Structure formats: structure tokens, C-alpha cells
Amino acid sequence: MVEARLRKRLRQLGLSDFRTYVDRVLDPDGDPAERQNFLDHITTNKTDLFREPDHFDHLADVALPALLTGRHRPRLDVWCAASSSGEEPYTIAMTLMDAKRRQNDFDFRVLASDISRRVLEKAVQAVYPAGHAEAVPAEYRSRYLLRSRDGTQIKMARSLRQRVTFGMLNLMQPPYRVPDDLDVIFCRNVLIYFDRPTQIRVVEALVDRLRPGGYLYLGHSESAQGAGPRVDRVGAAVYRRKRNVEGDGE
């Protein structure tokens, strides 16, 4: 898979073998733009709007009411830690916008990050093939999606785009440059690409960024075992940071 993704780049650079290309990418004095190009080519960016929709139902029906109970802060802070081309953070924003429409006593923002500059540029544009809207509930389509004149593309409404901020971040390099009192973190279908020690290290770093009572959503084939006693499993691949665990504060 890696060879197939990089072979075209080798031809563009006039290189005859992968070893020469690897040496170029790893050269500390080499071109940082080529290192980013390398990352853009080898990262997997599979995502969809409302992928694994039960998590968004849980966010609206369970997590949000729990987070708002007795709340003193007016804003909910959410981090989508592997946003790819933006479908997931925009889905989160739709879910929270709809909840806010029914219960206008909270505000929110969504921080979204990825290691690939190429997919982040696409995420900021917020334009997708019209077929991507098939999984979006009909009432959300009318409120939050704009359709091109020829019907082949959709664009996220400005009200959504204003709620989501995108930036580059490498999950292999904690501590992460995000607030340490987040209410919700989505990091789904990323840990499966890491070995076990890295999975544990990343989960620990994610939980470090959750406030007590905050929620962590992982992919359905992933777990937060690396977080030890600091979290409870409260749903399918959903974890909540415990309150008043030794070393944690309110």
C-alpha cells in the first residue's frame, strides 16, 4: 500500500528507488515540504458524515445533558482529534447546533486537528460530493447543507463553519496543544493504526486533556484500556473521565 501511494511521487522526483526517497525524507536538513508531502500520501483518510451514528445520538441524548447539569461555564469545548477532511467535526457541529436550537442555554466550539495538511485544506473548504449527504438526517440537510446549482456538490452552512477551527497536530507528539479541560474528545478509528504501547500512550494523553466528567469517543474496534482507573466505560467505545480520582481535580 505504501509503495503504491509513493511510486508516483518517486517518478515525479526522478528517483529510481525507495531507499533514496526515504533518505531524502529523513534528512534533518532536507525539505520540510517534502516530509509533509510524504505524510499526505501515506496517511489514511477514510471518513464520512454521520459515520457510526450511535455516537452522535449518545452525544446529544446522554453526554450533553450530563455535561450541562450544574454547569457554570457557558461554552462546551469539543476536540475532534483526527478530523481528516472534516466530515466528523461538521457532524459533531450539526448535532450540537440542533441541540442548541431546542435548548438555547449553552454555546460550543469544535477544535479539529489532523496530521495531513492536504485533508485539512479540504476540511476548511467544507465542500463535498453530493452523495456524502445520504447519511445526513433530512432535517439536518435542510438546515445545515447548501447544494450547488448543478446538484453535484454540497457545502457546510456558514453557521457550522464558524463553529469549527482546524489545525495540524501529530498524535505521536504529546503533550497536545489543546486545552486541558475539554468536555468531549472524538478520536475514532485512529488507534487501530498504532502498536499497543503507542495506543496506551495516546489514550493517556487524550484523557489528560479531558476535564473530570468529560467524554471520550473511540472507534468501535478500539478501547481506552491505557487510561487505567481514570475512566469508566459508559457506552459502546464511549468513556467518561472519573471525578475525584487521585491525581484528578474537579
C-alpha positions, -999 to +999 in steps of 0.1 A: +000+000+000+028+024+009+047+016-022+016+022-044+010+055-028+046+067-032+055+053-065+041+082-085+060+107-063+093+089-070+086+093-107+079+130-103+112+134-084+131+113-109+142+088-082+148+051-091+144+035-057+126+039-023+158+040-002+169+072-019+135+087-013+134+076+024+169+091+029+156+124+014+126+125+037+145+116+068+174+141+062+172+166+090+185+193+066+161+182+039+130+199+025+102+201+052+077+204+023+086+170+011+082+155+045+047+169+046+041+156+011+052+122+023+027+123+052-001+134+030+005+104+007+007+077+033-019+087+058-054+070+055-082+095+055-114+073+054-143+093+069-180+101+063-207+123+076-225+106+105-202+076+104-211+053+133-241+074+141-249+059+175-221+081+190-238+112+179-271+100+194-251+094+226-236+128+225-270+145+221-291+123+244-267+113+271-234+133+272-248+167+265-275+167+293-249+153+318-223+179+308-249+208+311-262+197+345-250+221+372-227+237+346-211+271+353-192+276+321-213+289+292-194+270+265-189+234+256-154+226+242-151+196+219-120+183+202-120+161+171-085+147+173-083+131+138-106+152+117-094+140+083-113+160+056-138+175+081-169+153+079-167+142+115-162+176+132-190+190+110-212+161+121-205+170+157-213+206+150-246+197+134-255+175+163-248+203+188-264+230+167-296+210+166-295+205+204-288+242+208-318+251+186-340+231+210-323+242+242-306+276+238-288+278+271-253+268+260-226+276+235-200+254+219-169+253+198-152+224+180-115+221+176-104+198+148-069+185+140-051+162+117-015+154+106-023+158+069-022+194+055-039+182+023-071+170+041-072+200+064-073+223+034-102+203+021-119+204+055-117+242+056-133+244+022-162+223+035-172+212+000-181+175-006-197+154-033-235+154-030-235+117-023-219+123+010-252+138+023-271+105+021-264+096+057-274+130+070-309+132+085-333+151+063-339+179+088-302+185+091-298+186+053-323+215+050-307+235+079-270+229+075-261+219+040-260+240+008-263+223-026-246+235-057-267+246-087-259+215-107-266+193-076-232+176-076-218+191-045-228+202-010-212+228+013-215+232+050-235+262+060-216+292+074-233+287+108-214+253+110-181+265+096-179+293+121-181+268+149-152+246+138-115+255+139-089+233+121-052+229+128-023+205+124-015+181+152+005+149+154-009+124+180+025+108+183+038+140+199+021+147+233+015+169+252-010+182+227-015+219+220-052+219+230-069+230+263-066+206+292-102+209+303-121+197+273-157+184+276-156+159+248-129+143+226-136+123+195-106+101+184-122+074+163-106+047+141-071+060+146-057+038+174-060+007+151-031+020+131-008+021+162+010-006+181-001-014+216+024+008+235+016+037+213-022+032+218-017+033+255+004+065+253-021+082+231-051+073+252-033+086+283-025+119+266-061+122+254-076+116+289-051+142+302-070+168+281-104+159+294-119+176+324-134+153+351-168+142+338-157+147+302-164+121+274-140+102+251-153+086+219-132+060+202-138+037+172-159+006+178-128-017+174-108+004+199-106+007+237-093+030+264-076+004+285-045+025+286-063+051+307-063+028+337-086+038+366-092+073+353-122+065+331-154+044+331-168+027+301-203+042+297-213+030+262-200+012+231-165+027+227-176+056+249-156+065+281-161+091+308-133+106+329-140+098+366-143+126+391-122+128+422-097+101+412-064+105+430-044+130+409-075+144+393-093+176+404-127+190+398 
